[in-house]
Amino acid sequence: MPIVRRGFLAGALALPLAVRAQPQENREDKRQRQLREDWPWLDRYAEENRALLASGAKTNIVFMGDSITEGWRRQRPEFFKPGRVGRGIGGQTTPQMVLRMMADVVALKPRYLHIMAATNDVAGNTGKITLTQTCDNFRMMTAIAQANRIEVLIASVPPADGFPWRPGLETVAPIRAINARLKAYAQTARVTWIDYWPVLADAKGGMRPGLATDGVHPTDQGYDLMATVIEPFLRARKV
């Protein structure tokens, strides 16, 4: 019996050391696990959505997007006054956003939907995707919104002359091509086109100096300039 007890105690004393010896899950491992378990990341805003619906507060507009939209809410929270809801998720592509439409947009019953996406499609964050497939995803999001009487605003893909996480990848030409298609689509689909390029882009198709932290993600000044583009639309509609 004493032998068993000593063995048990030795094992118990060693357990914390074994636990501490386990390697910590790094950021990329967490991302890969999240993609396996919840590819569109429906859980990201699930609690916020429940709380918002339970509060009875009115949602005027949802901003659907990736890290650029997520950063807008984080860096300029005063822009997201009551009624303006941010639903950006860093790294996301348009197919992931299509799958989030019901939970993160339709369920909130907004009057308007602002979609700014496709930076990560160009980067290939969730695999190879063609220009047509990207634009089809915008069409699907628009169709879902319009079927639920939500007016859609499609924003231009922000300028970028390179992605720090995809060194050497050509970005300007594909972004210009997506924007040309989306602008043409907006003219025929009862969709409002919101173009941020005039206030953000330089002549070569990159971000103007001082407007992005890494050539992609806007600085506070960048977001403030973006606000000057969309605020007239929002104020006119009391959004």
Residue pairs with C-beta under 8 A, 6 or more apart in sequence:
25 33
31 91
34 41
35 126
39 96
39 99
40 96
40 97
40 99
40 100
41 89
41 92
41 96
41 100
42 99
42 100
42 103
42 104
44 89
45 87
45 103
45 104
46 103
49 103
49 104
49 107
49 108
52 59
52 85
52 108
53 107
53 108
57 82
57 83
58 83
59 83
59 85
59 108
59 109
59 110
59 111
60 83
60 84
60 110
60 111
60 112
60 238
60 239
61 83
61 84
61 85
61 110
61 111
61 112
61 113
61 114
61 234
61 239
62 85
62 86
62 87
62 104
62 105
62 108
62 110
62 112
62 113
62 114
63 69
63 72
63 73
63 80
63 84
63 85
63 86
63 87
63 88
63 114
63 116
64 87
64 88
64 97
64 100
64 101
64 104
64 105
64 113
64 114
64 115
64 116
64 117
64 141
65 87
65 88
65 89
65 92
65 97
65 114
65 115
65 116
65 117
65 155
66 88
66 89
66 90
66 91
66 92
66 93
66 116
66 117
66 119
66 120
67 88
67 89
67 90
67 91
67 92
67 217
68 88
68 116
68 119
68 158
68 216
68 217
68 218
69 86
69 87
69 88
69 116
70 86
70 88
70 89
70 90
71 88
71 90
71 217
71 218
71 223
72 79
72 80
72 86
72 88
72 218
72 223
72 226
73 79
73 80
73 86
73 88
75 218
75 220
75 223
76 220
76 223
76 224
76 227
79 223
79 227
80 86
83 239
84 234
84 239
85 108
85 110
87 100
87 104
87 105
89 96
89 100
91 120
91 125
92 117
92 120
92 125
93 117
93 118
93 120
93 121
93 125
93 126
93 129
94 117
94 118
94 121
94 129
94 134
94 137
94 138
94 141
95 126
95 129
95 133
95 137
96 126
97 115
97 117
97 137
97 141
98 137
98 140
98 141
98 144
101 140
101 141
101 144
101 145
102 144
105 113
105 144
105 145
105 150
106 144
106 145
106 148
106 150
109 148
110 150
111 150
111 151
111 237
111 239
112 150
112 151
112 152
112 153
112 237
112 239
113 141
113 145
113 150
113 151
113 152
113 153
114 153
114 155
114 194
114 230
115 138
115 141
115 142
115 152
115 153
115 154
115 155
116 155
116 156
116 157
116 158
117 137
117 138
117 157
118 134
118 138
118 157
118 175
118 178
119 157
119 158
119 160
119 163
119 175
119 216
120 126
121 129
121 134
121 137
121 178
122 157
122 163
122 169
122 171
122 174
122 175
122 178
123 163
123 165
123 166
123 169
124 166
131 174
131 177
131 178
131 181
134 178
135 178
135 181
135 182
135 185
138 154
138 182
138 185
139 185
139 189
141 152
142 152
142 154
142 189
142 191
145 151
145 152
146 152
146 190
151 192
152 189
152 191
152 192
153 191
153 192
153 193
153 194
153 230
153 233
154 182
154 185
154 186
154 191
154 192
154 193
154 194
155 194
155 195
155 196
156 179
156 182
156 183
156 193
156 194
156 195
156 196
156 197
157 175
157 178
157 179
157 182
158 175
158 196
158 197
158 200
158 207
158 216
158 218
159 172
159 175
159 197
159 200
159 201
159 202
159 205
159 206
159 207
160 171
160 172
160 175
160 205
160 206
160 207
160 212
160 215
160 216
161 171
161 172
161 204
161 205
161 206
161 207
161 215
162 169
162 171
162 206
162 215
163 169
163 171
163 215
163 216
164 214
164 215
164 216
172 204
172 205
172 206
175 205
176 205
179 195
179 197
182 193
183 193
183 195
185 191
186 192
186 193
187 193
192 233
194 229
194 230
194 233
195 229
196 225
196 226
196 229
198 229
199 225
199 226
199 228
199 229
200 207
200 208
200 211
200 218
200 222
200 225
200 226
201 207
201 208
202 208
202 209
206 215
207 215
207 216
207 218
207 222
210 219
210 221
210 222
211 218
211 219
211 221
211 222
211 225
212 218
212 219
212 222
213 219
218 226
233 239
